[in-house]
Amino acid sequence: MATNLDLIRGALAHLGVLNEVEQPSPEQAADGLTSLNDLLEDWSADGIEVGQYPQTDLSAEYPGPSNTVPTVKALLAIFMSSQYERAVPAAVGMIATHGYDRLLREAVRAELGVADVSRKLPRGEGDGDVQNILTGD
């Protein structure tokens, strides 16, 4: 599982701030952790809950599901891009957009739940009888 530092390192690599073997400086890591918490707080405000809570430890495992890691790295890169005065590569933007849209869809679906279509509905105006929309009875 990815640690918070892995996410921050991945985001900085997306921006070209770090190469494949470099590690973030303590300052970069601290700024990244702040940005990660801002990102997770934004998700909560949007109704996206992946088990997140404020992160304080760089070596702690990221609290969300592993399938959200690429999305977090990409969105974190976007969050941090202005701080490092770097343009976000198009591919990173696509990963972020696709992943965020998926998370938002899942959040909406979870909020809506399953519709109950077992009830009988009126046949129409003027007809007091009811009809099951599944069977026509």
C-alpha positions in Angstrom: 0.0 0.0 0.0 1.2 3.5 -0.7 2.4 5.8 2.0 1.6 9.5 2.2 5.2 10.2 1.1 4.7 7.9 -1.9 1.8 10.0 -3.0 3.7 13.3 -2.6 6.7 11.9 -4.4 4.5 10.7 -7.2 2.8 14.1 -7.5 6.1 15.9 -7.6 7.4 13.4 -10.2 4.2 14.0 -12.3 5.2 17.7 -12.3 8.8 17.0 -13.2 10.0 18.5 -9.9 11.6 15.1 -9.0 13.1 12.4 -11.2 12.5 8.7 -10.7 15.2 8.3 -8.1 14.9 11.5 -6.1 13.0 11.9 -2.8 11.2 15.0 -1.7 13.1 17.4 0.6 11.6 17.8 4.1 10.1 21.1 3.0 8.5 19.6 -0.1 7.2 16.6 1.9 5.6 19.0 4.5 4.1 21.1 1.8 2.8 18.0 0.1 1.2 16.7 3.3 -0.6 20.0 3.7 -1.8 19.8 0.1 -2.9 16.2 0.6 -5.0 17.2 3.6 -6.5 20.0 1.6 -7.3 17.6 -1.2 -9.0 15.1 1.1 -10.9 17.9 2.8 -12.2 19.0 -0.6 -13.3 15.5 -1.3 -15.3 15.4 1.9 -16.9 18.7 1.0 -17.9 17.2 -2.3 -19.4 14.1 -0.6 -16.6 11.8 -1.6 -15.7 9.6 1.4 -12.9 7.1 1.0 -12.1 6.7 4.7 -9.9 9.8 4.8 -8.9 11.7 7.9 -6.3 14.4 8.5 -2.8 13.0 7.7 0.1 13.9 10.0 2.7 11.2 9.3 4.5 11.0 6.0 5.3 7.3 6.6 1.7 6.3 7.4 -0.3 4.4 4.8 -2.7 6.4 2.7 -6.1 5.8 4.3 -8.1 5.5 1.1 -8.6 2.4 -1.2 -5.6 1.5 -3.4 -7.7 2.1 -6.5 -7.7 5.8 -5.7 -3.9 6.2 -5.5 -3.4 7.2 -9.2 -6.2 9.8 -8.8 -4.7 11.2 -5.6 -1.2 11.5 -7.2 -2.6 13.3 -10.2 -4.9 15.6 -8.3 -2.2 16.3 -5.8 0.1 17.3 -8.7 -2.6 19.8 -9.8 -2.9 21.1 -6.3 0.8 21.6 -6.1 1.5 22.9 -9.6 1.2 26.6 -8.9 3.5 26.3 -5.9 6.2 24.9 -8.1 5.3 27.0 -11.1 4.9 23.9 -13.3 2.4 23.1 -16.0 0.3 20.0 -15.4 1.0 17.5 -18.2 -2.2 16.6 -20.2 -1.9 13.0 -19.3 -1.9 13.8 -15.6 -4.9 16.1 -16.1 -6.7 13.2 -17.8 -5.9 10.8 -15.0 -7.1 13.4 -12.4 -10.4 14.1 -14.3 -11.2 10.5 -15.0 -10.5 9.4 -11.4 -12.3 12.3 -9.8 -15.4 11.8 -12.0 -15.4 8.1 -11.1 -15.2 8.9 -7.4 -18.0 11.5 -7.7 -20.2 9.0 -9.5 -19.6 6.4 -6.8 -20.4 8.9 -4.1 -23.7 9.9 -5.8 -24.6 6.2 -6.3 -23.9 5.5 -2.7 -26.1 8.4 -1.6 -29.0 7.4 -3.8 -29.1 3.8 -2.9 -31.3 1.3 -4.8 -34.6 2.4 -6.1 -37.7 0.4 -5.0 -39.7 -0.4 -8.1 -41.8 -3.1 -6.5 -44.7 -0.7 -5.7 -47.7 -0.5 -8.0 -48.1 2.9 -9.7 -51.3 4.5 -11.0 -52.2 3.7 -14.6 -52.8 7.3 -15.5 -55.0 10.3 -15.0 -58.7 9.4 -14.5 -57.9 5.7 -13.9 -58.0 5.0 -10.2 -56.7 1.4 -10.7 -53.0 0.6 -10.2 -50.6 -1.3 -12.4 -47.2 -2.9 -11.7 -44.7 -1.3 -14.1 -42.6 -4.5 -14.3 -45.4 -7.0 -15.1 -48.2 -4.8 -16.5 -50.6 -6.4 -14.0 
